[in-house]
Amino acid sequence: MNLRLASGVLATVLAFGGVAACGSNNTDCNLNTCTVTFDGVNAEASVLGVSAKVVAINGDQVTIEVAGSRQTITVGQPAVSVGPFQAQVTSADKDKIIVVLSR
């Protein structure tokens, strides 16, 4: 592996592998997206250095906040801009909300 490729791989691992979840939330990232499973309303996670949290659930609409920007998203709708990310809610109930975030 040449030095330039190794540096690129290391930068990618540090950028995406250093994602931390708070509490019992589950965060899974690859090169393009992070899927965060929040454990209910007011659950929060750190994703790529910014805070992401679920603010409210009303039926099939979920209000999330990412890096201080709020957006209400209907489950299953195409991704919308929230802070520095595109966000899509793939499923939600009072105990588990799954959000896909991409840059």
N, C-alpha and C positions, 0 to 999 in steps of 0.2 A: 504494500500500500504506500503510495507516495505521500510526502509530507502535506501537500495541499489537500489531498483527499482526506487524510487523517484529521487535519484541522477542521475541515467542513463537517465531518462526522462528529467530532467532539463538540463543535458549536451547536449542532442540531440536538445532541443528547443533552447538553446543558440547557438549551432553550426549552425543549419539550419534556425532557426527563425530570426536570427539577420542579414539576408541578406538585403542589402540596394541597391536600384536601383537609378541611377542618372537620372535627368531630367524626362521625361515622359516615360522612358522605364519601362516595366512590368517584374518583376521577381517573379517566382512561384517555391517554393522548397518543396520537400518532403524528406523522409529519404535517398533516393538514388540519386536523380537528382535535378537539377535546370533547369527550362525552362525560357529563357530570350527572350523577344520580344524587339528587338532594333528598334528604330525609324529612320532608314536610316543609311547611311555611316557616320562614325565618332561618332556614338552613343556609349556611354560607360556606364557600370554598375559595381558595386562592388558585387562580388559573393564569398561568403565564405572567405572574407578577401583579395581577389585578384581582380585586375582590369581585366575586359573583355571588348573588344571593336571590332566594325566592322571597318576594315581598307579600304576595297574596295569590290565592286561587279562588276563582269564581266560576263554577261549572267547568267548561273546557277552556277557560281563559286563565293564563298564568301571567302575573306581573313579576318580571325579574329586574334586577339592577346589576349592571356590569360597569365597573369603574365609575360609579356615580351617575350613570345614565339609566333611566327606567324606560321599560317598554312592556306593554301588555300584548301577549302573543297567544293566539288560539292554537290549541293542540293540533299538530299536523299541517299547519299552514307553512308555506315556504319561508325560508330564513329571512329575517329582518335585521337591520342594523341596530345594535345596542352598544354604545361606547365604541371601543376599538374592534369589536367583533360582529360577525353575523351570527344570529342565534335562531335556533329552531327548537320548539318543544315537541318531543316525540310522544310522550305520554305523561299523564298527571293524575294523581288522586291525592287525598289528604296526607298520605304517608310516604309517597314516592313520586318525585318529579324528575323526568329525564330531559336534559337540555344538551343540545349539540352546539358547541361554539367553534367558529372558524375565523381565521383572520382574512 
